[in-house]
């Protein structure tokens, strides 16, 4: 590193300034996951999930597996953190997308405990490990990419910036179908990682299965899912991609 190169701390602050909306989603995820699953599980899932996704992206930019062949444009290398040829925040964002998808699946599959000032998800080990939660989590995870990837590919038209591209234009608004298959594979791997950590840390006694019993804490994850989904749909309409926007809304309503 030369004297002109930014320091790691400078790059971190610049990353926050460049991608503030991502850090808002990340903060909500950290708060939600810690409340429900505890600090240690959150720490290891965030770190382990990050490196799992990074390896998938590192592989894809070289071999095309699992997301298909694509490349990152390093115009922001002096403005945000990168690890090798992958922007740091890109791989990290998968952790909160996986959490949001998992909590939404639990919300839809598990019973709810209600009272006037509270709603909680009453999930059991059997529910958390059920095939329905597994399939629904992966489905919801891929559904997010159906919204995110086409609008991210148009990053030059909004404040994301053009950060990546595909070597060959895909059939779905420029995105190849292999990308969605890759998201399914990575989503499944993240769920399995979560199950392993859940088995380790849920067996240990702790207050209310987390740090504290907070009213509506089980709803934070599903609200995060809706927030990410809604944010990307809003950007889709904002940049004038009305066909894509209405297609997403129509498909989501049918789903």
C-alpha positions as CSV (number, residue, x, y, z in Angstrom):
1,X,0.0,0.0,0.0
2,X,1.4,3.4,-1.0
3,X,1.0,6.7,0.9
4,X,-1.7,7.7,-1.5
5,X,-3.8,4.6,-0.9
6,X,-6.7,5.0,1.5
7,X,-6.4,3.2,4.9
8,X,-8.7,0.4,5.9
9,X,-10.6,2.6,8.3
10,X,-11.0,5.3,5.6
11,X,-12.3,2.7,3.2
12,X,-14.8,1.4,5.8
13,X,-16.2,4.9,6.4
14,X,-16.3,5.5,2.7
15,X,-18.2,2.2,2.2
16,X,-20.8,3.3,4.8
17,X,-21.2,6.7,3.1
18,X,-21.4,5.1,-0.4
19,X,-24.0,2.3,0.6
20,X,-26.0,3.8,3.6
21,X,-29.1,1.9,2.7
22,X,-27.3,-1.4,2.8
23,X,-26.0,-0.6,6.3
24,X,-29.5,0.3,7.4
25,X,-30.7,-3.2,6.3
26,X,-27.6,-4.8,7.9
27,X,-28.3,-3.0,11.2
28,X,-31.9,-4.2,11.3
29,X,-30.7,-7.8,10.6
30,X,-28.1,-7.7,13.4
31,X,-30.7,-6.4,15.8
32,X,-33.4,-8.9,14.8
33,X,-31.1,-11.9,14.6
34,X,-29.5,-11.1,18.0
35,X,-32.8,-10.8,19.7
36,X,-34.1,-14.1,18.4
37,X,-31.0,-16.2,18.2
38,X,-28.4,-14.5,20.5
39,X,-25.2,-12.7,19.9
40,X,-22.9,-15.7,19.3
41,X,-25.1,-17.3,16.7
42,X,-25.5,-13.9,14.9
43,X,-21.7,-13.4,14.9
44,X,-20.9,-16.8,13.5
45,X,-23.7,-16.8,11.0
46,X,-22.6,-13.3,9.7
47,X,-18.9,-14.3,9.5
48,X,-19.5,-17.8,8.1
49,X,-22.3,-16.7,5.8
50,X,-20.1,-13.9,4.4
51,X,-17.2,-16.2,3.5
52,X,-19.5,-18.8,2.1
53,X,-21.0,-16.3,-0.3
54,X,-17.6,-14.7,-1.0
55,X,-16.3,-18.1,-2.1
56,X,-19.4,-18.5,-4.4
57,X,-18.8,-15.1,-5.9
58,X,-15.1,-15.7,-6.2
59,X,-15.8,-18.9,-8.0
60,X,-18.5,-17.4,-10.3
61,X,-16.2,-14.6,-11.6
62,X,-13.7,-17.3,-12.6
63,X,-15.6,-20.5,-13.4
64,X,-19.2,-19.4,-13.8
65,X,-20.4,-21.6,-10.8
66,X,-22.8,-21.1,-9.2
67,X,-24.2,-17.7,-10.4
68,X,-23.0,-17.9,-14.0
69,X,-20.2,-15.8,-15.5
70,X,-20.1,-12.2,-14.5
71,X,-17.6,-9.6,-13.5
72,X,-17.4,-6.6,-11.1
73,X,-16.3,-3.2,-12.3
74,X,-13.7,-1.8,-9.9
75,X,-14.4,1.8,-10.4
76,X,-15.2,2.1,-6.6
77,X,-12.1,0.2,-5.5
78,X,-10.8,3.5,-3.9
79,X,-14.2,4.3,-2.4
80,X,-15.3,1.1,-0.7
81,X,-13.9,-2.1,0.7
82,X,-13.1,-5.0,-1.7
83,X,-11.9,-8.5,-1.0
84,X,-10.0,-9.7,-4.1
85,X,-12.3,-8.8,-7.0
86,X,-15.6,-8.7,-5.0
87,X,-17.0,-5.6,-3.2
88,X,-17.2,-6.4,0.5
89,X,-20.8,-5.2,0.9
90,X,-22.1,-7.4,-1.9
91,X,-21.3,-10.7,-0.2
92,X,-22.2,-9.3,3.3
93,X,-25.7,-8.4,2.1
94,X,-26.6,-12.0,1.5
95,X,-26.6,-12.6,5.3
96,X,-29.5,-10.2,6.0
97,X,-31.3,-11.4,2.9
98,X,-31.1,-15.0,4.2
99,X,-32.2,-13.9,7.7
100,X,-35.2,-12.0,6.3
101,X,-36.2,-14.9,4.1
102,X,-35.9,-17.4,7.0
103,X,-37.9,-15.3,9.5
104,X,-40.6,-14.7,6.9
105,X,-40.8,-18.5,6.3
106,X,-41.1,-19.1,10.0
107,X,-43.8,-16.4,10.2
108,X,-45.8,-18.2,7.5
109,X,-45.3,-21.7,8.8
110,X,-45.3,-21.4,12.6
111,X,-48.2,-20.6,15.0
112,X,-48.4,-17.0,16.3
113,X,-48.8,-16.0,19.9
114,X,-50.9,-12.8,20.2
115,X,-51.9,-10.4,22.8
116,X,-53.0,-6.8,22.7
117,X,-49.4,-5.3,22.7
118,X,-47.4,-8.2,21.3
119,X,-47.1,-10.9,18.6
120,X,-44.5,-13.6,18.7
121,X,-43.6,-16.5,16.4
122,X,-44.0,-19.8,18.3
123,X,-41.5,-21.9,16.5
124,X,-40.2,-25.3,17.6
125,X,-37.2,-27.3,16.6
126,X,-39.5,-29.5,14.4
127,X,-40.9,-26.4,12.7
128,X,-37.4,-24.9,12.2
129,X,-36.1,-28.1,10.6
130,X,-39.2,-28.9,8.6
131,X,-39.0,-29.3,4.8
132,X,-41.7,-26.6,4.4
133,X,-39.6,-24.0,6.1
134,X,-36.5,-25.1,4.2
135,X,-38.2,-24.9,0.8
136,X,-40.1,-21.7,1.6
137,X,-36.9,-19.9,2.8
138,X,-35.0,-20.8,-0.4
139,X,-38.0,-19.8,-2.5
140,X,-38.3,-16.4,-0.7
141,X,-34.5,-15.9,-1.0
142,X,-34.6,-16.5,-4.8
143,X,-37.7,-14.3,-5.1
144,X,-35.7,-11.4,-3.7
145,X,-33.1,-11.9,-6.4
146,X,-35.8,-11.8,-9.0
147,X,-36.4,-8.2,-7.8
148,X,-32.8,-7.2,-6.9
149,X,-30.6,-8.4,-9.7
150,X,-32.4,-6.7,-12.7
151,X,-32.5,-3.3,-11.0
152,X,-28.9,-3.7,-9.7
153,X,-27.8,-4.5,-13.3
154,X,-29.1,-1.0,-14.1
155,X,-27.1,0.6,-11.3
156,X,-25.8,3.3,-13.6
157,X,-29.3,4.8,-13.7
158,X,-29.5,5.2,-9.9
159,X,-27.3,5.8,-6.9
160,X,-25.9,2.3,-6.8
161,X,-23.7,2.9,-9.8
162,X,-22.7,0.3,-12.4
163,X,-20.8,-2.2,-10.3
164,X,-21.1,-5.4,-12.3
165,X,-22.2,-7.0,-15.6
166,X,-22.7,-10.4,-17.3
167,X,-20.5,-11.5,-20.2
168,X,-23.6,-12.6,-22.1
169,X,-27.0,-10.9,-21.7
170,X,-29.5,-13.1,-19.9
171,X,-33.1,-13.8,-20.9
172,X,-34.7,-12.2,-17.8
173,X,-34.2,-8.4,-18.2
174,X,-30.5,-9.1,-18.8
175,X,-30.0,-11.6,-16.0
176,X,-29.2,-15.2,-17.0
177,X,-31.3,-18.0,-15.5
178,X,-28.1,-19.6,-14.0
179,X,-28.0,-16.7,-11.6
180,X,-31.2,-17.7,-10.0
181,X,-30.1,-21.3,-9.7
182,X,-27.0,-20.1,-8.0
183,X,-29.1,-18.1,-5.5
184,X,-31.0,-21.3,-4.8
185,X,-27.8,-23.2,-4.1
186,X,-26.3,-20.5,-1.9
187,X,-29.7,-19.9,-0.1
188,X,-29.8,-23.7,0.7
189,X,-26.2,-23.6,2.0
190,X,-27.0,-20.6,4.2
191,X,-30.1,-22.3,5.6
192,X,-28.0,-25.4,6.4
193,X,-25.4,-23.2,8.1
194,X,-28.1,-21.5,10.2
195,X,-29.4,-25.0,11.2
196,X,-26.0,-26.1,12.4
197,X,-25.5,-22.9,14.4
198,X,-29.1,-23.2,15.7
199,X,-28.4,-26.7,17.0
200,X,-25.4,-25.5,18.8
201,X,-26.7,-22.4,20.4
202,X,-30.4,-23.2,21.0
203,X,-29.3,-26.1,23.2
204,X,-27.7,-23.6,25.6
205,X,-30.0,-21.9,28.2
206,X,-30.5,-18.2,27.7
207,X,-33.1,-15.7,28.4
208,X,-36.0,-16.0,26.0
209,X,-33.9,-17.8,23.4
210,X,-32.1,-14.5,22.8
211,X,-30.9,-11.4,24.6
212,X,-34.3,-10.1,25.6
213,X,-38.0,-10.6,25.1
214,X,-38.9,-7.6,22.9
215,X,-42.5,-7.1,21.8
216,X,-43.0,-8.0,18.1
217,X,-39.4,-9.1,17.8
218,X,-40.3,-12.0,15.5
219,X,-41.9,-9.6,13.1
220,X,-38.7,-7.6,12.5
221,X,-37.4,-10.2,10.1
222,X,-40.5,-10.3,7.9
223,X,-40.6,-6.5,7.9
224,X,-37.0,-6.4,6.8
225,X,-38.0,-8.7,3.9
226,X,-40.8,-6.4,2.9
227,X,-38.4,-3.4,3.3
228,X,-35.8,-4.9,0.9
229,X,-38.4,-6.0,-1.5
230,X,-40.2,-2.7,-1.5
231,X,-37.0,-0.7,-1.8
232,X,-36.0,-2.5,-5.0
233,X,-39.5,-2.3,-6.5
234,X,-39.5,1.4,-5.8
235,X,-36.1,1.9,-7.5
236,X,-37.4,-0.2,-10.4
237,X,-40.2,2.2,-11.0
238,X,-38.0,5.2,-10.2
239,X,-35.6,4.4,-13.1
240,X,-38.5,3.9,-15.5
241,X,-38.5,0.1,-15.7
242,X,-42.3,-0.1,-15.5
243,X,-42.6,-3.5,-17.4
244,X,-40.2,-5.1,-14.9
245,X,-41.9,-3.4,-11.9
246,X,-45.4,-4.4,-12.9
247,X,-44.3,-7.9,-13.7
248,X,-42.8,-8.2,-10.2
249,X,-45.9,-6.9,-8.6
250,X,-48.2,-9.2,-10.6
251,X,-46.1,-12.3,-9.9
252,X,-45.8,-11.5,-6.2
253,X,-49.6,-11.0,-6.0
254,X,-50.1,-14.4,-7.6
255,X,-47.6,-16.0,-5.3
